[in-house]
């Protein structure tokens, strides 16, 4: 199955792209997607359990993904 991953702010800088498409086995979870993303050059600094949204809804690490899902990696935000 093919999943689109979106990256913002510091995560975009680490990955070197705003969006990537990854092929995963059927039944893969968010956690397995995160592991695959973190294995990319430069992306190892993304936390093991980042905040993510699947199809624009916050999701946990054990959420099962489906073909065509969009997974947004949401970096920590600081402000003042």
Secondary structure, 3 states (H helix, E strand, C coil): CEEEEEECHHHHHHHCCCEEEEECCCCCEHHHHHHHHHCCCCHHHCCCCCEEEECCEEECCCCECCCCCEEEEECCCCCC
